[in-house]
Amino acid sequence: MNISIFGFGRIGRDLLRQTLNNELINIVSISDIADKENLLYLLKYDTIYGKLDADIEVTDNGFKINGKNIIFNSWKDASESSWSELDTDILIISTGRQQDINEVEEHVNNGAKKVLIASTPQVGSNIQIYVPGANDSKVDFSNNIISLGSNTANAVAPLIKILNEDFGVKRAFLTTIHGYSNSNRLADVAGEGFRLNRAAGENIIPGITKSSSVIETVLPFMKDKIASSSMTVPVPDGSTVDLTIDITKEATVDEINNSIIQATKNLPYNKVLDITFDPIVSSDVVGNSHSGIIDGLATMGIDNNKIKLLIWFDNGWGYSARIIDTINKLSEKSVDE
């Protein structure tokens, strides 16, 4: 399966790292407006994951990694692309920007057979959202455009589905406590918004998140029953979600944890969720490929009907693992057809 990556930031580089030894996924091209040599330097030397154990060589039209050629383009948007020339089966849009259906369809018109969006679509864009473990049976994988939503939705939605099936979920509040990213400031600098202008390495910064709307989309029974917020904190990776839910059927903390333990033993949850009873902290989940790791020691309850859970996740690495899983699903669909 020939894969092109459009946007070579955190997700794009994590994806390439995870596919280096995957014989079923062939990265044929990367497109980004940043300098090629600079991007390859960031691929090789990563503050979070360390030095990449691979031979990287710059070429005239791209680079070689472990002897394999990958074409590099500086296309800034769909109008400049020509995916048919690259024989692209699946295009991964990992720019981090919310995508509009018209822009994405232009990628398809320019030769991308399938487009997988590694972000949430713009409101009203009518783009199908897939969250592995949450709405697998509801997604049309023959569709040529699919969004994977947000990393928070990927961590939370499968868990809500499990708890709703066993106990019934009446309502939920979630707060994503997120490591800083390249959208944050290193120092107090004027820009768009006020809190976003503050130094992320020195502050806890409240923000808004559209993860609740993504969860409502993939789990329609949560419509108007979930709200979300976020806090950016001074860590480079390793995030968590503070999830509070009201349940219909009373349950103890042990019953809640046991429900999660049983669910995560089987498909579709065993690859996307895990539960631990080790006293872990944020750095312990860096490089973990699950969408979410429930902290069994942190599960709390009041009157057996209000439950609070903590979900750890590596927001880049786990999300990239779901991209690979979805590529495999799309590949299987192509073979069936």
C-alpha atoms as one frame of an Amber mdcrd trajectory, in Angstrom:
protein
   0.000   0.000   0.000   1.601   3.276  -1.177   1.282   6.045   1.413   1.978
   9.767   1.047   2.255  12.075   4.059   1.087  15.694   3.768   2.534  17.539
   6.752   5.694  16.279   8.451   5.284  17.509  12.014   4.872  15.398  15.153
   2.270  12.988  13.718   3.993  12.653  10.355   7.362  11.866  11.910   5.853
   9.464  14.472   4.075   7.696  11.632   7.262   7.302   9.611   9.142   5.968
  12.656   6.451   3.364  13.291   6.316   2.165   9.680  10.053   1.746   9.036
   9.903  -2.025   9.473   6.338  -2.476   8.219   6.508  -4.325   4.897   2.819
  -3.701   4.164   3.104   0.097   4.304   5.256   1.818   1.695   5.851   5.529
   2.331   6.411   6.938  -1.155   6.370  10.689  -0.505   6.329  13.435   2.072
   5.168  16.992   1.500   5.809  19.939   3.802   6.503  23.639   3.356   9.441
  23.543   5.800  13.058  23.004   4.702  13.760  19.362   3.835  17.135  19.124
   5.565  15.668  20.692   8.718  12.812  18.198   8.787  15.169  15.258   8.304
  17.292  16.532  11.173  14.161  16.578  13.391  13.299  13.066  12.224  16.756
  11.779  13.170  17.163  13.672  16.458  13.973  13.756  18.505  13.812  15.249
  21.990  10.947  12.932  22.992  11.873   9.605  21.373  15.620   9.932  20.997
  17.869   9.406  17.984  16.354   7.377  15.165  18.341   4.214  14.447  18.298
   4.532  10.663  20.539   5.601   7.810  19.208   8.845   6.321  20.660  10.301
   3.118  19.504  13.453   1.293  18.878  13.048  -2.452  17.977  15.483  -5.237
  14.250  14.692  -5.144  13.894  13.663  -1.512  15.858  11.340   0.739  16.765
   7.738   1.368  16.065   6.011   4.655  17.777   2.646   5.100  18.332   2.641
   1.336  14.688   3.269   0.432  13.830   6.318  -1.687  11.134   8.727  -0.487
  10.174  11.706  -2.642   9.926  15.107  -0.929   7.621  17.876  -2.189   7.007
  21.394  -0.890   3.332  21.467  -1.841   1.506  23.903   0.434  -2.059  22.882
  -0.428  -4.154  20.543  -2.561  -3.988  22.787  -5.634  -0.256  22.067  -6.005
  -0.499  18.310  -5.478  -0.272  15.498  -8.025  -0.822  12.252  -6.111  -1.513
  10.237  -9.253   2.087  10.782 -10.392   3.212   9.253  -7.079   0.750   6.352
  -7.336  -0.614   7.252  -3.890  -3.123   4.746  -2.527  -3.713   6.587   0.750
  -2.859  10.198   1.541  -2.351  11.033   5.227  -3.120  14.697   5.917  -1.187
  15.449   9.099  -0.843  19.222   8.971  -2.741  19.592  12.247  -5.231  21.956
  10.631  -8.953  21.248  10.584  -9.896  20.188   7.072 -12.642  21.436   4.811
 -14.366  18.949   2.502 -13.612  21.016  -0.617  -9.868  21.043   0.088  -9.840
  17.314   0.794 -11.844  16.467  -2.326  -9.263  18.366  -4.374  -6.625  15.938
  -3.103  -8.850  13.097  -4.342  -9.323  14.807  -7.693  -5.542  15.086  -7.947
  -5.069  11.343  -7.657  -5.217  10.298  -3.991  -7.349   7.141  -3.969  -8.113
   7.503  -0.253  -7.564  10.378   2.176  -7.082   9.826   5.905  -7.242  13.047
   7.918  -5.198  13.113  11.116  -7.281  15.852  12.734 -10.900  16.865  13.234
 -12.792  18.176  10.201 -14.245  21.650  10.077 -17.769  21.950  11.432 -20.312
  21.153   8.738 -17.734  19.622   6.389 -19.684  16.348   6.176 -16.510  14.296
   6.598 -16.901  10.837   8.099 -15.159  10.459  11.489 -13.736   7.135  12.633
 -12.584   6.512  16.212 -11.222   2.947  16.503 -13.003   1.036  19.232 -15.945
   3.442  19.262 -17.772   3.308  15.930 -16.039   0.569  13.902 -19.299  -1.020
  12.733 -20.770   2.333  11.656 -17.964   3.459   9.339 -18.064   2.987   5.592
 -14.464   2.083   4.803 -15.221   2.147   1.084 -15.571   5.924   1.421 -12.517
   7.732   0.049 -12.341  10.339   2.856 -12.111   9.527   6.582 -11.106  11.636
   9.596  -9.645  10.083  12.750 -10.900  12.928  14.939  -8.825  14.108  17.907
  -6.380  12.179  20.075  -8.547  12.968  23.122 -11.640  11.511  21.437  -9.633
   8.397  20.600  -8.656   8.034  24.266 -12.145   8.637  25.670 -14.826   7.437
  23.221 -14.034   3.684  23.390 -14.118   3.827  27.199 -17.465   5.610  27.242
 -18.831   2.972  24.875 -17.695   0.172  27.226 -19.193   1.821  30.299 -22.437
   2.651  28.531 -22.901  -0.973  27.464 -22.367  -2.228  31.035 -23.813   0.542
  33.193 -25.427   3.223  31.012 -23.839   6.679  30.744 -26.157   9.613  31.517
 -23.679  12.477  31.089 -19.956  13.168  31.086 -17.438  15.930  31.659 -13.861
  15.625  30.469 -10.757  17.739  30.871  -7.731  16.959  28.721  -4.498  17.713
  30.568  -2.206  18.014  27.593   1.506  18.434  27.051   2.492  21.565  25.148
   2.880  21.488  21.366   4.164  23.688  18.544   0.941  25.710  18.702   2.041
  27.054  22.105   4.490  29.841  22.987   7.847  29.470  24.699   7.585  33.047
  26.015   4.785  35.559  26.504   4.258  36.883  22.957   1.254  38.745  21.553
  -0.814  36.798  19.035  -4.283  35.403  18.538  -6.074  34.925  21.839  -4.858
  35.873  25.304  -4.161  32.662  27.220  -2.619  31.131  24.094  -0.061  33.948
  24.143   1.416  32.793  27.456   4.593  30.741  27.956   3.601  27.052  27.902
   6.746  25.902  29.707   5.925  28.064  32.730   2.141  27.892  33.040  -0.934
  25.699  33.209  -3.074  27.159  30.437  -6.854  26.559  30.277  -8.328  26.145
  26.825 -11.213  24.821  24.795 -11.451  21.549  22.914 -13.912  20.203  20.374
 -13.357  16.627  21.516 -16.865  16.473  22.978 -18.402  17.209  19.565 -16.271
  14.450  17.990 -17.427  12.009  20.677 -21.062  13.022  20.073 -20.573  12.308
  16.378 -19.140   8.801  16.839 -21.373   7.966  19.841 -24.764   9.531  19.041
 -26.246   8.457  22.404 -23.959  11.104  23.977 -25.578  13.957  22.042 -25.938
  16.961  24.383 -24.683  14.813  27.284 -20.953  15.601  27.223 -18.803  18.712
  27.640 -15.055  19.141  27.338 -12.249  21.513  28.254  -8.458  21.370  28.258
  -5.389  22.359  30.239  -1.969  22.681  28.614   0.742  21.800  31.146   4.566
  22.167  31.132   5.483  18.668  29.924   6.596  17.820  26.366   4.657  14.544
  26.084   2.481  12.215  28.105  -1.056  13.535  28.554  -4.114  12.519  30.528
  -7.880  12.908  30.521  -9.837  13.556  33.703 -13.234  11.982  32.939 -16.288
  12.263  35.219 -19.454  10.361  34.306 -22.884   9.753  35.774 -24.079   6.181
  35.277 -27.605   4.758  35.219 -26.879   1.412  36.879 -25.109   1.678  40.226
 -21.606   0.200  40.324 -18.644   0.095  42.663 -15.136   1.182  41.721 -14.109
  -2.479  41.488 -17.026  -3.245  39.156 -16.054  -0.325  36.918 -12.418  -1.438
  36.752 -13.383  -5.074  36.168 -15.646  -4.030  33.292 -12.681  -2.286  31.671
 -10.359  -5.238  32.340 -12.735  -7.657  30.622 -13.411  -5.382  27.650  -9.733
  -4.722  26.965  -9.059  -8.441  26.581 -11.033  -8.592  23.325 -11.573  -6.812
  20.028 -12.138  -4.025  19.222 -10.752  -2.661  22.493  -7.601  -4.722  23.100
  -5.442  -2.661  20.737  -6.844   0.761  21.576  -7.271   0.646  25.369  -5.339
  -0.750  28.302  -5.691  -0.531  32.072  -2.877  -0.448  34.611  -2.706  -0.699
  38.380   0.909   0.465  38.512   1.490   3.920  40.067   2.551   5.512  36.762
   3.164   9.161  35.865   3.024  11.003  32.534   6.505  10.065  31.271   5.674
   6.365  31.706   3.263   6.430  28.750   5.635   8.079  26.270   5.909   5.726
  23.301   2.814   3.725  24.287   0.758   2.782  21.211  -2.634   2.551  22.938
  -5.156   5.334  22.427  -5.690   5.415  26.183  -4.394   3.697  29.316  -6.887
   3.767  32.191  -5.305   4.342  35.594  -7.073   1.742  37.720  -5.593   3.180
  40.929  -7.222   6.554  40.212 -10.794   5.323  39.600 -13.147   6.950  42.130
 -16.861   6.893  42.860 -19.590   8.678  44.835 -22.821   6.854  45.775 -22.021
   4.220  43.111 -23.440   6.444  40.357 -20.866   9.192  39.823 -17.531   7.873
  38.564 -14.213   9.625  37.975 -11.508   8.046  35.803  -8.020   8.992  34.681
  -6.875   8.058  31.161  -3.218   8.394  30.171  -2.056   8.668  26.545   0.873
   9.598  24.341  -0.982  12.046  22.122   1.336  11.636  19.117   2.508   8.030
  19.260  -0.835   6.412  20.111  -2.663   8.461  17.481  -0.099   7.473  14.836
  -0.648   3.822  15.778  -4.364   4.277  15.034  -3.458   5.725  11.626  -1.534
   2.530  10.879  -4.460   0.373  12.060  -6.801   2.322   9.784  -4.423   2.004
   6.816  -4.536  -1.758   7.367  -8.351  -1.695   7.429  -8.477   0.296   4.221
  -5.966  -2.085   2.653  -8.122  -5.089   3.601 -11.150  -3.346   2.120  -9.289
  -2.749  -1.159  -8.325  -6.439  -1.362 -11.943  -7.502  -0.721 -13.123  -5.258
  -3.526
